[in-house]
């Protein structure tokens, strides 16, 4: 088959992952496996876990009902089966161990449960500092720290898939030259060229354990058999982990990740010997020496995909943490957004503080680099003829927003409005005027040849007492005309001047806005609210689905060109989506000890996490397929080149 079949089918494969759960792992979530947290040691500084993907429940709200919808299931199953067929055709047929094993292994991992954790081997690190191992030629010295850590990955593809998963693994291991295979994956060791390093794969019942470092396999087996030493504590007894889970945990967890950043820094510094002092000093320079843990948990609450996260900062907003130092949002910050907005994201950022702290970080790390940074800032100020400290920062406030509303002409985010609040009207007028002058010089301008004109230039028109500047194009079919305007309260930027005219008319008419709605939401949070977001996912999805079948026909038509057995019929109808979609919300709050964030969405739209998770597979198979096409057509291309040379000689 031609490469278009694999690339197109792989694209649908990524889409099917979104339809079957919305994230690469664990949605909708099945039951958690309590053995994972028992296996992880109390002093692990990183722990992640994901549940097996659930089947969903017909008629249930949100992701649970969506995953069980018959049309969605048909789409997922058809795409996966087609994906296997195309791969087998591209890479030598179903008898090829690679083509048979890789898709099955990938799907087993995608739908099964698992965990991963890292710990620091203090004894080995101390021994390596006292007696540094000999570094093999050509190996980076930093690699020699790898044996000082223990890494464990545990996978459970499920009782139905465990045997086939094991056979597929053994089949792939058979492709490794010189590997002495162990029957049944019984403590299968891998040759590692790093002195003191151990890598072992082991199957224990339905669990597959990959361990880096000594003792990793033994600990997991003992935990799975519930035969751990009574004095051996698991990560469940770690106070930091307990506090984090209490903050972000939920009843139906799909996946979670926890990192003890302070513990990671400490262990890395210890394992590096004298070099560790450099790491400690660098953490202080960056302002990360007081940072505690980072935690994120994804799960389902009443059918809605819910994400909770926390970063412990000790209340610090200096150095790199200055990005968290914006002022708390107020209800008045939403007064310029129409009440019917179907999308908005509002956040605060203290840019003067961010730049000042950046200068401090760079100066402490490298004075020469600070000179270069200051030189770059001065050069920019010279070109703009504006000073950041004297003109730009005093002119604008800390609150930025982007919103879309039907009353301003927006449909499916077609008319976004970007704003930044004005702090000093006089200074803002000076800054805005100069920025428009710079923009006018930056665009090519207008030319005329006879009666025909072409060009791109900045123009302006007055509307309701305000000057609306926009980039006009002549002779080019460009749908955008970026527009800019300064009001008493905001600098406004849109993709077309009509959006600004609607914005100004709404302000003049004192149309209903979001202040009242958001006021209660702000009062519900104890802390400084740094951002609030909202999206009318149902409206956006309904607009998209109105033309999705036509896009589907184009995509499937192209895929079928090489005989791939899949057509547009499998694309789910509108009624397979809309009953399960609800609005999406998010917020981030700065507390006394750090920052917490929370988001909710009924469905994974646009499903970016799935695309990111599938992208390595998509790129890998697509590249391999295109390479095969080049190999197939190479003889033809060579013949053409030879014939061309002979013709030239003749």
N, C-alpha and C positions, 0 to 999 in steps of 0.2 A: 504494500500500500504506500501511497505517497505520504510525504511528511505532513501534509495538511490534515490528514485523517488523525494522526496522533496528536498534533498540536491542538486541533479543534476538540477532539474527545477529551484531552487532558484539561482543557479549559472547562468543559462541562463537568469533569471529575471534581475540579475545585469547587464549582458551583454546587454540585451534589453534596459536598461536605458541609457547605453552608446550610443547605436544605435539611440535612440530617442532624443538625444540632447547632451550628452557628459558631463553633469554635473547633480548634483542632482536637481537643480532648474533652470528654466528659459531659456533653450536653445533648439531650436532657440527661441529667445525672441518674445513675443507678445507685445501688447501695454502696456506702463507703466500706472499705476493707480495713478493719481495726488492726490487722496484723502489721500494716505498714508503719504506723507510728510506734508500734512495739519494737520493730526492728531497728529504727533509727536511734542512735545513741544520744544521750542527754547533752553531750557537748558538741553535737553537730552544729555548724554555723550556717548551713543551708539545708532546707528541706522543701521539697515540692511533692505534690500528690495529685492524682486525678482519678476519678471514678470511671467505671465502665459506662459506656453510653447506654442509656435506657431506651426502651421501645416507644415511650410516649403513651398517651391514653386517648382513645377516640373521644372527641367532644370536649376534652379538657381545655381550659383557657391557655393562651400563649403558646410557648414552645412545646409544651407537652402534647397539646392537640395537633399542632402543626406537624410534629415529627411522626404522628400516627396517621395523618391524613392519607387516604389511599392514593391520591394523585401524587403526592409528594413521595411516598414510598415507591411508587412505580417509576418515577423519574430517577430516584437514587439507584434503585436496583438495575434499571436498564442501562444507565450510564456506567455503572461499575462493571457490569458484564461486558459492555462494549469496550470499555477500557482494557479489560483483560484480553479480549480478542485482538484488539489492535496491537497491543504490546507483543503478544505471541507472534503475530504476523511480521512485525517489524524486526524482531530479534531472533528469528530462526525457528519459530514453531513452539508448541507447548512442551516438547521434549527438552528444550533448553533449560537447564537448572535456573538460570538467571531469570528468564521470563516467567517461569512457573512460581518461583519462590518470592521474588521481590513484591509483586502486587499483594500476594496473600499475607506476607509478613507485615506490610504496611497497613493493610486494612485491619489486621489483628491488633496492632498497636493502637490504631486510631479508635477502635471500638472497645478495647479492653481497658483494664485498670493498671495502675502502676505508681511508682514513687521513685524519687532520686534524692540522695543526700550526700553531703560532703562533711568530712571531719579532718581535724588536724592531728597528725601523729607526732606528738611532742617528743617522745623518746627517739624516734628516728631522726627528727630534726636536730635534736641536741647532739646525737652521734655524728651527723653529717657536718655539723659546725666544728666539732672537735677533730674529726678525721674526714676532711673533704674528699669525696670520691674523685677518681681520675675521670676527667672529661674526655670522652671519645673525640677523635679528630672531626672537625666540621660540625660538632653539636653545640648549639648556643648554651652558654653557662646557665641561663635562667631555667632551662629544661631540667637541670639537675635538682631543682626544688620539687619536681613533680612527685618523687617517691615519698615526700614528707606529708602528703595528703592521701586520704582514703576516700574513694568515690564508689558509691554503690547505686546501681539501678536495678529495680525489681519490676518485672512485667508479669501480668496475669491475663493472657488472652481469653480466658474463660474455659470452662470444662469441655465444651464442645470443640473448641479450636486448639486446645493445648497440644494434642498429639500431632496434628498437621503443622502447627507452628514449630514444634521441635524437629520434625522431619525436614521442613523447609530450611531451618537453620543448619542442620547437618549437611544438607545438600549444598548450601552456599559455602560452608567451611571446607567441603571437599574441593573447592576451586582454589584454595590457598595452597601454593606450592610448599612442600616440605612440612606441612602441619601434621603432627601426630595426633590423629583424631581419637577421642575417647567415646566408646559406645554410650549412647543415651545422654550425651553431654554431661558426663560425670566428671566434674571439676576439670573442664577443658582449659588447659593453659595455652597462652599465646606467647610466642617469642617476642620480647621487648628489648630493643638495643640500649635502653637506659639502665645503667647499673643500679641495682636495688629495687627496681620496679617490678610489680607483679600484676598481671591481668588474667583473670580467670572467669570462665562462663560455666554456670552450673544450673541444672534443672532439678527442682525439688517439687514433686507432685505437679501442680499446675503452674508453679511459679518458675520464672526464668531469671536468674540472678547474674548480673555482670559486676564483678568487683575489681577495683583497682586498689591494690595495697594488701598487705598481709592481714588475715583475720576477718576480712569482709564477708566471705562466704559463710564461715563458721557462725558468725553472729546472726546472720539472717536465718540460717537453718535452725539454729537454736530458738530464735524468736517465733518462727513459723510453727515449730513443734511445741512451743510454750515450755521450753526447757532452759530458759535463761537463768543465770545465777541470780539469786534473790538480791544480791547487792548491785546488780547491773541495772542502772536506770535508763529509761528511754527518754526520747525528746518530750514525751508528755509531762515529765517531771521538770522540764526546763522552765523556770519562772518567766523568762522573757517570751518564750513560745506560748505559754499559758495566757499571759496578758494580751498578746497579740490576737490569739484566737478568740478570746472573750470579746475583743473589740470588733473584729471583722467577721467572725464566724456566723454561720446560719445553718438551719436544719438540713437543707438539701444542698450539700456542697458538690460542685462539679470539679473544681480544681482549686488548688491553693499553692502559694509560694511564700516562703519566709526566709529572710536573710538576716543574720546577725552581723551587720556591717562592722560593728566594733570588734566582734570576735574575729571576723575575717581579717581586718587590719592587723590585729594583735598577732594572729597566727602567722600571717605572711611576713610580718616584721621579724618574728622569732625564727622562722625557717630560713630567712635570708642572711642571718648572721650580722656582720657589720653593715651590710647593705640594708638591713632592716631599719637602721636608724634613719636612713634616707627616706624610706617609706613613711615612717612616723612623722618626720619633719614635713614632708610633703602634705600629709593629711592635715597637719596644723595650718599650713599655708592656705590650703583649699578651704579650710573651715569645716572639715569633715571629721575631725578628731572627736567631736562630741556627739556625732550621729549614732543612733542606736540601731534599731532594726527597721527593715522594710517588709511589709506584709501585704499580700493581695489575695483576695478570695473571690471566686466566681461561683455562683449557684443559682437556684431558682426559688423565687418566692411568689406564690400565687400565680404560677405560670410565667412570670416575668423574669428575664435574665437579669440578675442583680450582681453588681460588682462593688466590693468594698475594699478599701485600701488604707494603709496608714504608714507614714514615715516618721519615726521618732527623731526629732532634731534637738531636743532639750530646750526648745523655745528660741533657738538661734536663727537669726536671719542675716548673718554676716557672711562675708566672702561669697562662695558660690551659692549659698543659701539665700542670698539677697533676692533671688527670683521669687521667693516666698514672702517678701517683705512689703507687698502692696497693702494699701489701706482697705479696710472692710467696706464691702458694697453697702449702699443705702437704697431705699426705695426710690429716691429721686433720680438715681442713676438709670432707672428704667422708664423715666417719664417721656423720653423721645421715641420709644418703641411702641408701635400701635398695638392695641389690645388683641387684634386678630392675628398677630404674628404667628406663623406656623413653624418658625425656626428662629432661635436666638441663642447667642453665646456671649456672655458678658464676663469680663475678668479685669482684675486690677494688677498693675505692675508699676513699681516705683523705679522708673528708668534712671533718674539721677543716682539713686543708691546703687543700682546694678552696675552702672559705669564706674562709680567711685570704688566699689568693692572689687571690680575687675582690675582696676588699676592697682589696688592694694595687693591682690593675689599675684599679678604679673610682676610687680615690683619686688615683692619678697622672694619670688622664685628666680627672677633674672632681671637685674636692673637694665641690662642692655635691651631686653625684650620690652621693658616698660618704655624706654626711649622710642622704640619702634612703634609701639601702640600710640603713644602720645603724638608721634610724628604723623601717623595715619589720621588721627582725629583732627589734628591741626590742618592737614591737607584738605580733608573733607570740609572743615569749617571755612577754609579759604575759598574753595570752589563754590560753596553755598553762600558765602559772605554772611554767614550766620554763626553765632557762638552757641554751643550746646548749653553751657552753664548760664550765659547771660540772655539768650534769646529763646532757644527751642524749649528747654526744660521749664522755664518760668511761664511759657505760653500755654502749654498743654498740661492736662491733669493725668491721673493714673488709670482712669477707667476707659477701656476699649470695648467695643461691641461690634457684632455683626448680626444682622437680622434680616428676615424675609417676611413679607406680609402680603396677602391677597389685595388688601386695600391700596397698596402701593404698586400693584401690578405684578407681584411675584407669584409664580406658579412652579411648583417643584424646584424651589430655590433658584428661579430664573432671574430674580431681581434683588440680589443681596445688597445690603446697605452697611458699609463700614464706617464707624464713627470713633472719634477720640474726643473726650470732653475738653473744653477750653477753660483754662484757669485765669488768664489775663487777656482780656479782649484786645487791648491795644497791641500787646506783644504778639498775640496770635495773628492779628491782621498783618503785621510786618513779616512774620514767618511765612504765612500763607502766600502773600504777594510775591515774596522772593522765590518760594518753591514753584509757583506758576511760571515765573520768569525762567528759572532753570529748566523746567519741563519744556517750555517753548523753544529754548535753544537746543534741547536734546532731540526733538523730533525732526525729521528730514525737511519739512516745509512743503511748499506747493510749487509746482511747475506747470507751464502751459505750452503746448505745441499746437499752434494754429487754433482751432476751435475746441480742442480737447485738453482737459486738465487732469493732472494726477498729483498725488501727494498725501502727506500726513502732517497735520499741523494743529496747533492749539488755538481754539477760538473761544469766545465767550458771548453770552446773551444775558440780559437782565430779566429777572423773573421775580415778581413780588418783592422788589426792592433789593434783591440779592443778585450777585454775579455768579452765574453758573459757567464754569470753564469745562470744556470737554475736548477730547482729541477727535478731530474730524478727519475722515479719510475720503479721498476723491479718486474714483476710478478703480477701486478695489472692493471686492465683495467680502468685506470684513463685518461681522454682525455686531461687534462691540464698539462703543464710543465712550471710553472711560471718562467719567465726569467728576468734578470736584466743586465743593462749595463751602464757604465759611459762614456760620451763623453766630449768634451771640453766645451760644452754649456748646457748639460742636464743630469740628472739622469733619466734613462728610465726603465719602467717596463711593461711587457706584459704577456699574458697567454701562450705564446709559443716562442721558440727562433727564429722561422721563421719570426715572425713579427719584431723582432729587426734586423735580417739580412736585411729584406726589407727596414726598416727604415734607416739603415746605407748606403745601396746602393743608396737610394733616395737622401740622403744628399751628398754622394760622387759625384753623377751625377748632383748635383745642379738642381734637378727637380723643376718644377714650384710649388710655394707655395702660401699660403694665404695672404701674406703681402700686395700685391697690392690691393686685394679685400677688405681687412679690413681697409686699410688706409683711404679710403673715408668714410667708415662707422664710424670710430672713429672721423673724422672731423665733422660729422653731429651733434655731441653731445657737448653741452656746459656744461662741468663739467668733473669730473674724472670717466672714464669708469672702473668699477670694474669687470664686467663679460660680456662675449658675448657667445652666444650659437647658434647652427644651427643643423637641422636634415633634411635630405632628406626623408621626410615621404612617398613620393610616391614610391621611390625605396624600402624602408623597407617594406611597405605594400604589394608591388607586390611580394616580396620574401616570405612574410608570407602567402599570399593568394595562393601561388602555392602549398602549402601542407595543408592549412587550411581545405579543404574538407575531407581529410583523418582523421584529428583530430576530425572533426565534426562527422564523422561516428562512431568513437570509443566512443565519449561522448554520442551520442544519442542512440547507441546500448546498453550502460550500463543503461541509463535512462529507456529504454523500457522494461527492464527485469521484472519490476513489473506491466506492463500493462499501463504505462503512455502513453497517445495517442499523441506522438510527434516523428517525425523522421527527418533524416538529410536533407530532401527535403527543409525545411524552411530556411536552411543556405543560405544567399545571395551569389550570384555569384560575380566574380571579377568585372564585369561591374557595380555592385551596389556600388562599393567603388571607383575605380580608377578615374572616371571622376570628383570627388569632392575633391580629395586630392591635397594639395599644400605643399610647404616646410614650416618648422617651424623655427621661429627665436626668440631670446630673448636677452635682455641686461639689465644691472643695472648700474646706474650712480649716483655718489655722487655729490651733488650740495652744494651751500653755506648754505642751511638751512636743508638739509637732504639727503635722498636717494629716487630715483624714479626707477621703473622698468617697463618693457614693454615686452610682449610676444605675438606672433601670431601663430596660427595653423589653418589649414583648418578644420581638424577633431580632435576629442578628442582621440588621440592615445598616450599612451595606455589606456586612459580613467581612470586614477587612481582616479580622484575625484568621478567618479560614483561608483567605487568599494568601496571607503571609505564610501560614503553616504549610499550604500545599505548594508554594512557589518553588522550593528546591526540587520537588518531584517534577513539576511542570517544566522547569528549565532543563533538568537533567535528561528527561526522556525526549524533550523537543530537540535538544542539542544532538543527542545520540541519533535521533531519527534523521535530522538534517545531514549529519555526517554520513549516514548510510546512503542518503540520496546522492551526496557528492561522490561517494565511492561507486555507486551504480552508474552515474553518468560520466565518470572520469574517462573511461575508454572512448566514449563518444566525443567528449571535449578534446581529448588528445588527438583524435582523428581529424577533427575540425581544424585544430591548430596546425597539424602537419600539412593538411591540404592547403591551408592559407599560406604556409611557408613555400610550398611547391609552386603555388600560383605566383607568388612574388618573384621567385627565382625565374619562372618562365617569362 
